[in-house]
């Protein structure tokens, strides 16, 4: 973690201020006072804000997919003002006597907060997606730890000391905005995507398919249990007193896990193992609902907090790997999880309307979730098996680079200029045009640099950014331990990247990979 400690700045964990403000708005009722502080209104605020949040994410992401620089042109201060105005309206609505005016202010406040939180969620995902995953793997758990501490501290200060919640919450989005602005001025790690590319987005989302499915199931169950607990206890705030401490404990545990595991295991693989465990835990725990609903909600809230950290890390690392916008990838994952949570809240509300049957219905929902998970796992397994069979039956390239070395100097130059993709399309047998001959001549006269060679190989074989970072070390015959020390990751992570590089290049050893690089030279 030497590199992490050297580069860590306070602004890098500014995500925590927006995150804490969002959780205080959605997971507690400290903003709502008087007649507005009821379970029904709390549910209405969450639903309305989430719908607008999801809409804002999709709207901004749709523009960014076609124009990656549109995010930089958005007035960040305006979205910060939306959050401040929204939470002010939510707090002030409780002091009004007219139910109609109160409802209008609550809906407006929910809409404003939804817009602001949508921008900040995507904005931080965009920034973290430009940062090397070895840094985000530490920054995100630390941000969650600060978030949990702020959540707990503000809640206790409001309840025990009588400090106005609004006065404590207004500085949070301002601090997050200041940190985000400072972070956006930093030079991105590695080569950032200079233009939009739909194929890269599709590849990135495909790699996150398991996470997206888990997010949908888990968010639905979390929304269901959250709504059920709120209506059972009669207050959001009371239902979340114990989960506040549980979130803090989980945050400390996640930071410890990252510090311990960073140089020992592939953290992304560890998170992919943890996600199914959390989902199964969510599906099984409701069977024990009648024991203690608040304790159950505490366990599930803490598990969802850990899942949030995993989502942040996986979205950021995927955006970095595939050189795509973290806002677009994060918006899709986040919006789908919001939609699933709204469905879960709706199911929980309907279940509570049925007298004397909640425990049975909760078990029914859990059984349905376990069944859905089993079907999804089976489908994913068959999909992987089909993809593997399809890859095995594909014809090998007719003229792979390592067998094309016996050509003329002009043919070698053409191979460098066009790479294996042109040869796989069968274009090498066609008569070159004037433009092609010009390119060949320039390639023959000016040998490409090592950096441009690695970039060509990465482009030709669709290597991710982290796989491309490993390539120069493999070209020099470095061991996994040396590469791991240089890139501040575990040896297992380097072995995983090496294995994927060999699979994508259809090679079987590091020596063959070195030979391929030499042929490009």
Buried (B, 14 or more C-beta within 10 A) or exposed (E): BEBBEEBBEEBBBBBBBBBBBBBBBBBBBBBBBEBBBBBEBBBBBBBBBBBBBBBBBBEBBEBBBEEBEBBEEBEBEEBBBBBBBBBBBBBBBBEBEEEEEBBBBBBBBBBBBBBBBBBBBBBBBBBBBBBBBBBBBBBBBBBBBBBBBBBBBBBEBBBEEEEEBBEBBBEBBBBBBBBBBBBBEBEBBBEBBEEBBEEBBEBBBEBBEBBBBBBBBBBBBBBBBBBBBBBBBEBBBBBBBBBBEBBBEBBBBBBEBBBEBBBEBBBBEBBBEBBBEBBBBBBEBBBBBEEEBBBBBBBBBBBBBBBBBBBBBBBBBBBBBBBBBBBBBBBBBBBBBBBBBBBBBBBBBEBBEEEEEBBEBBBEBBEBBBEBBEEBEEEEEEEEEEEEEEEEEEEEBEBBBBEBEEEEEBBBBBBBBBBBBBBBEEEBEEEBEEEBBEBBEEBBEEEBEBEEBBBBBBEBBEBBBBBBBBBBBBBEEBEBEBBBBBBBBBBBBBBBBBEBBBEBBBBEEBEBBBBBBEBBE
